[in-house]
Structure formats: structure tokens, C-alpha cells
Amino acid sequence: MIYLNQAATSWPKPESVLAAYEQSVRALPSSQFRSSAGLQRAARSAAAGDSTLIGNGGAVMNDDVIGETRQVLGQLVGIRDTGRIFFSSGATDSANAIVYGLPFDSLAVFATETEHNSVLRPLLNLVEPVCGPQNGEVRIIPCDETGYVAPEAAARALEGICKPAAVFVNHMSNVTGRIQDIAAIARVVHQKDAILIVDAAQSAGCIPICVDEWGIDALILTGHKSLYGMQGTGAYYVRDGIPFRPYRYGGTGRDSRKLYYSDKPPFDYEYEVGTQNGPGIAALGAGARYCLERGVDAIAAHERGLMSACSRALREIPGVTVYGHGDSSADSLGQNAYGPVLSFNIDGMKAGDVAYILQNAYGIVVRAGLQCAPLIHQEMGTYENGTVRVSVSDMNTMAEIEELVRAVREIAGSVGAAAGHAADAANDATDDAASTADLHVKGRRL
């Protein structure tokens, strides 16, 4: 089986991730601030990529594993204030936490056409109905057919705004792989005294991110994609000083006498409530450390090589259309303009049928449809049929890309051959009809 659906969930995972997860499950159960039992020291060593301590016993506070995972995530995406990183069940949970937590009754809200439904649906179903038509309208910033959002488009959208604004931007499209120039967009956003929320679900771990340097005010992360963690894990960051309320309340293991939180500065809110996913967080820390030790630039270079080869080869196949990836119009970020995702279609075939044939006839797993990002498909002209999406990770090889290209060439060739036979048959029928009509004419003339 060739797995090219890494943008959904990465597979296989690095061995250090599996080791960290297994060791934390085998350890005495513990929750943050609630137990002195701790997790096995091996979980921490596995998260650090050190397998020599696995099985040697010893305990480490769960607080240590959680704190270390915050630190390694902060190092990976350029956040110094790692205490402002909060764990979640994934990007959707993180997006909902941010949408529910920001004061949208007093903010103008913007999102781009590249956004995933994990952002669009909370915005459209919470902000608009709750805040009303005057304060809750979500304005959409357009992208081009490759998924590129020009900073100038953001500037035009923010013109004339007379109140604070929040702008949501997807760092990398999960449909075309297009990467946005976040630093440039941040400058535009901050010139309007707006806040910038970046969805890095697809890019964290495989594309360099510099939160503090670029001026990102809030960041959405998921664990199970390019961070190589488990499903059901993620995190989010909100810069200190931004008014932000939790959208869930409950036990935290700290100051259990407190029943009310202050809604005036300095806020004393707590954002991680209930029992945290300790094994998942340990695995997430190991995945993030894998990315650090391997090097995000090295991962990006490897994946870029695979996708560039894939894009070039697919574009050479008659009847195949590749969307976005490798297009010469993507110039603002040079060779880094696209991440490890591309989409394509075969003329005369439904995207779902292509994906079905690839998996069941060739053993190649891809993704077909709208990929939970409907607005960009409207811009691309693929809203009705969707696309076939190919996505890679650091674990994929050039040989696997070559197998995909061979399979697509065969499928497209069979469609072309069938279309040619149908055209020949139609032409033969037309010729026969013309000959018969000519005979009738001659007959009448006689």
C-alpha cells in the first residue's frame, strides 16, 4: 500500500512517537497538577528521541511531559512565551476555542477563501447568528485560482474598517498546497490594529513558521498531520494581552476552592480543563522533536522534491489538470511557495472514481472531494466535482511518486482510448448517414 493522504493524517509515524505513546500508556496514570505518580521517565526520553532509557523504570511528573511538549512546540514554531500554548483535541477544537474566546461582538471578522471548515463553520455558525448582522458578518478575502492570498487583497478588505478586526488566514492550503506570505499579511493586518489568527494545521512541522518574528497573534495547530502525533491531539496559542475567554470550564487540579473567574484584567482564566490526553501529548512532543532534529528545512526540501516531480510528471499526461502546484505565477515565495500537497483531475472522470481506482486497483491511497474547503474550489472551478488530492510526508519516497504517476497515466490513457473509440464510432455513424443522404438526393435527382 502506498499512502499519499498525509494531509489527512500522517502515516507511518516515527518510531520515537510510537515509543513515547506506548511508554506513557504503560506508566502509572497521572493528570496535570493532580498526581505525584507521574509518567514513566521513558516517555520523556522517548519524546526526546532517546530509546536507551525505555523500560528502565523511574517516574517523571506528567507536568514535566506536558511542559516539555510546550517547550518543543514553541521552539518549532518560534514562540517564546510557551505558557500561552494550550493543548486541545486538534485543529477544530483549537479553532472553536479561539472563535468562542475572542470578543467577536466588538470585532469585524475576516477569513480567506482558502479556509478549512474547521474555521469557516465556527465563524459562520457562531459569529454571524450570535453577534447579529451588524457586528457578526464574516467578510471573505479572495484568493486566486492557485490559492494565493495577496497581502494587497487583505489590505483592500480592511479598508474603511472603523473598529477592531480579526483576520483568519490559512497558512497552507490543504487543496493546492499554496503557502501564504504570513509576514507580509501580518504587516497589513497590524497597520489596521487588527489581530491575525493563522491556521497552521497543514504547515506546522513541514514548513518554517516564526510566530513571534512574523507577528502572529494566535495560532491553530493539530497533532496528527505533519507533527506526526496521534489523532485527537493539537494545540493553540494566543498572545498575551489579547482579551480571550475560555469556552469550557471545569476542574484543573489547581485552586479547587475557586468557582468564579475575574472578567477584568488581570484575567485569571484557565484554558486546559478536565483530564488532558497525556499519552497523546507525549507523542505530540516526540513528533515535534522529530521535526526539530530532522530539521524543518530538510523536511520541506525532501517533500518539495517529491511534489515538484509529481507536478511536472502529472502535467505531461494528456487529459490531466494539476491545480496550483508548480504554477509559474506563484512568485512571492519562490521555491517555497508550495507545500507537500497538490490536486488534480482527469478529464471525463469524477474525482471520487479516480481515487477509488487508485486505491482498489493500484493500492494507492489519496483523497477525493472538496477536502473540507469549499470556497477555494469555487475559485478553482472545481466545486461540483472536487479534485483528487495527493499529499506526502517526510516518510514518502520518489519511488512511490513514480508509481502514482504510472497509475494516473494508465487511467488517463484508458479514458482517452475509450473517448477515441466513441469518437470513431460517432464519426463512422456520421459518414454512413451522409452516404445514405447522398444516395437519397441522387435518387431524387434521377
N, C-alpha and C positions, 0 to 999 in steps of 0.2 A: 504494500500500500504506500502510495506517495501522498503525503499530506501537504496541501498548498492552501490551507484555510487558516493560516496563522493569525489573521486579523480578527478571527472569531475567538479562538483560544489557542495559545501556543502549545505545540507538542512536537517532539518529546521535551520533557523538562531536563535541565541539567541535573546530574547526579547529586550535587550538593543540595539542591532544592528538595529532592525526594528524601535525602538523608535527614535534613532539618525537620521536615514534616513528620517522618516516622519517629524520630527520636522524641519530639515534643508530644506525640500521641502516646508513646510508651512511658513517658515520665509521669510523676505524680501530678494530678490536676492542680491548676493554680489559676487565679484570676488577678488582674491588675489591682494592687492595693488591698487585696482580700486574703492573702495566704502567705505563709512563710515556707510552704512546701517547695514552690518553685518548679521550674522545668529542669530537665537534665542539662548538665554542663555540655553534654554532647550536642544538644540542639544549637547552643550558641557556637560551638566550634564548627558544626556543620554549616551554619549560616555564614561563618567566616571562610568556608571552603577548606577547613582543616578536618580531615577524616581520621586523624591519628587518635583523637580522644573519644571517638564513637564507641560506646559500650564500656567505658572506663568508670562510669558512675559519677557521683558528685552532683550537687544541685546548684542551680542558678535561679535567682528570682525571676519570675515571669516579667516583672517590671524591667529587668535588665534586657531581656529579649525584645520587648516592645520598645524600650528606649533606644536600643542599638539599631532596630529597624528604622526608627525615625531618623537616626543619625545617618544611616547609609542612604536612605531615600533623599534626605536633604543634600548630601554630598553629590548624589547622582544628578539631581535637577537644579542644583545651585540655590538652596535655601539655607541661610544661616540660622534663622530662628526656627529650629526644628520643633520647638514646643508648640508651634502653630500648625503642625501636621497632625491630622486626626484620622484614625482608621475607620473604614467603612466596609460594606459588603461588595463594593465595586463602583464603577463609574456612575451607574444610575443612582445608587444610594448617595454618592458624593454630590451629584448634580442636584438631587432633590434637597439635600441638606443645605446647599448654597442658595437654591431658589427660595426655599422656605425661610432661610435665616436672614436674608438681606431685606432691608426695608423698601420693598417694591411699591408700597403705596405712595412713596415720595420720589421714586426714581423713574426716569424714562428708560425703557428697556430695548436693547438691540441684540439681534442674533444674525448670523450669516446663513446664506443658503446652503452651506456645507454641513450644517449641524446635524448631529445624530438625534434620533428620537429621545434618547436619554436626557437631552437638554430641551428639545422642542416641546415635547409633551408636558413636562412640568411647567414650562413657561406659558404655553397656550392654555393649559387647563387649570393653572393656579393663578398666575398673574392677571390674565385678562378677566376671568369671571369674578375673582375676589376683589381686585382693585378697581374694577369698573372701566368703562370706555374712555374716560378722561385720563386716568392715571395708568391703566393696565394694558394699553395697546402695545403689542410686541412688534417692533419695526424690523424688517428683514433687509440686511445689507447684501447686495447681489455679488455673485461670483461669476467668472467666465466659464466657458464650457469645459475647461480643464480643472475647475475647482479653485482657481486662484482668486483670492480676495485682495484687491488692490488697496493699499493704505488710503489712496485718494477716494476710493468708494466709501470707506469708513468716514473720512473727513466730510464728504458730501452729506452722508446720512446724519451726521451730528450737527450740521449747520442749522442755526436757528433754535437750538435746544436751550431753553431758559431755566432748566432745573437740572439737578444732578442726574447722571445717567450711568447705566451699567451695560457693558458690551460683552457678549459671549462670542468667542472665536474658537473654532475647531483648529487645533494646531496642524493636524494632518488629516486629509480626507480619507475616510475608510472606503471610498469608492474609487477614486483616481490616484490616491497616494500623494496628492499635491500638498506641499508644505507651505504654510503661510510665514511671511516675514513678521514675526511677532514683535520684534524690537521696534520696527517702523510703525506698526499699528499701535503699539503702546504709546509711542510719542504723540500720535494723533489723538488718541483717547485722553491722555493726560493733559494735553493742551486745552481740552474742554472740561477739565476737572472731573472726568468720568473715571469709573473703575473698570478694570479689564479682567474678565474671567476666561481662562484658557482651558479648553478640554484637551488634555494630553493623553487620553486613553490609548490612542494608537501610536503615539510617538515616544512616550517615556520608555527608555531602555534601548531604543534603536535610533533615535535622533537626538543630537545635543539640545539640552534645554538649560537656560540660565535665568531662573525666576527672578532673583534679585537684580541681576545686571540688566535684564530686559524691562523690568518694571511691571511684572505680572502681579496683580493684586490677589487673585485667587486661582487655584489650580485644581483640576479634576484628574484623578489617577485611577486606574484599575490594575489589579494584580495579575490577572490571568492571561494577558497578552504578551507584550514584549518585555515585561518584567519577570516573566517565567514563573509566576506564582500560581496558586491554586484558584479555581473558580470560587466566587463568593468572598474575595478579598479585594481591598482597594484602600484609597486614602484621599484626603483633600487638604488643601492648605488655604488659609485665609489670613491675609496680612494683618498684623496687629494695628489697631486704630480704626478699622472698618467696623461700623455697627453690625453686629452679627449675633442672632439669637439661635439657640439650638431648636431643632424641630422635634426632638424627642427628649423626654425627661425620664429619670429613673435612678436606680442605685448605681453608685460609682465606687463604693468602698472608702470614700473619704468624707469625713464630717457628716455622719448619718443623722445628726440632730437637725441639720439644715433642711427645711422644707420649702423655703422661698428663696429665689434669687433676685438680686438687685437689677432693675431695668434702667439704672442710671450709672454713668461712669463713676468709679472704675467697675466694670462688669465682672461678676464672679461666676459666669456661666460655666458649665461643664458639658463637653460635647461628645464624650465617649461614655455611654451609659449601658448598663446591662453587662453580661459576660462577653468579653471580647473573644474573637476567634484566635486563640493563642497558637495552635498549630499552623493555621493559615498565615498569621503574621510572621511566625518563624520562617516559613517557607518563602514568604514575600521578601523578608530580609536577605535570605540566601540568594534569591533570584536577582535582587538589586545588586548584591555584592558580586555576583557573576558578571553582571553588566559592567560594573566598575573595573573588575580585574581584567576582563577581556578587553575593555575599552569601548566606549560608545562609538568613537570614531572608527574603530576597527570593525565593529558590528555593522555600522552604517555602510562602510566601504564594501564589505562582503555582500550585504543584501543589495546594494546598489548595482554591483556587478551582475548579480543574478537577474535583477529586474530589467536592467538595460539590455542584456542578452535576450531575455524573454520578449521585451517590447519590440526589439529590432526584428527578431525572427517571426513573431506573430504578424507584424505589419507587412511582411513579404508574402504572406499566404493570401491568395486571391479569395475575396469574399469575407475576409476578417477585418473588423474595425476595432482598433485599440483606442480607448478613451483616455486622453490626458497624458499618460505617462510617456515621457520622452519627446513631447512636442517641443519644437524649437521656439515657440512663443513664450515658454517658461524661462525667463532670463534673469529675474531679480535675485535668485539664489543660486544661479549657476548649476553645477553638477549636483548640488544638494537639494534641488528643487522638488524632488520626488522621493518618497519613502518606499517601503517594501510592499506596495500594493498597486495593482493595475486592474482595469476592467476591459472586457472585450465582448464582441458579439460576432456571430456567424450569420451572414445573410441567409434569409429563408428559414431560420431556425429560432425557436424560442430559447431564451437563456436557460430556463429550467430543464429543457430537453438536452441541451449540451452538457449541463452539469451531471445529469442522470447518466448519460452515455459515458462521460469521462470516468465516473465512479464505478459503474457496473460493468463496463466493457474494458476499461483500461486500468482500473484501480487507482484513480487519481481523484483526490477529494478537493473540491473547490466550493465556492458559494455562488448561488444564483439569486436574482431578485433585485429588490431596491436597497438591500443592505441596511435597512432601518434609517435611511437618509433620503426621504422622498424629494426634498426641494432641489437638491443638486441634480437629480435625474430629470426634473422638469427643464433645467437649464441645458442639460446634455441632450435632450430629446429622446430619452430612454425610459420615460415614466411608465409607458404601457407595458413594455417587455422586460424592463430591467436590464441587467448585464450579468455576465459571468465574471466573478472576481477571483483573481489569483493573488495570493499573499504568501510571503516567505518569512522565515526567521533565520537566525544565525545557524540553525541546525540543518537547513536545507542545502542541497548541493547543485552544481551545474548539471550533473547527470540527470537529476530529477527535472530540471527545467527542459532539458533536451527531450526527455520522454513526453512531457506535456506538449511541446511544440510538435513532435511527431504525431501525437494523438489528434491534436487540433487540425493538423494538415490533412490527416486521413478523413476526419469527419467532414471538414470543409470540402475536400475533394469529392467525397461521396455525394454531398449535396449538389455540388457543381455538376457532377456527372448526371445525376438524376434530372437536374434542371435542363441540361443539354439534351437528354433523351426526350424530355417532354417538349422542348422547343422543336426538335427534329420531327417529332410526331405531328406537332401542330403545323409545321411547315409543309409536311407531306400531305396532310389533310387539305391545306390551303391550295397546294398545287393541283391535287385531284379535283377539287371543287372548281378551280379556274379552268382546267381542261374540259370538264363537263360543261361548264357555262359556255366555253368557246364552241364546243360542238353544237350546243343548242342554238347559238347565234348563227353559226354556219348553216344549220338546218333550216332556220327561219329564212335565211337569205336565199337558200336554194328554193 
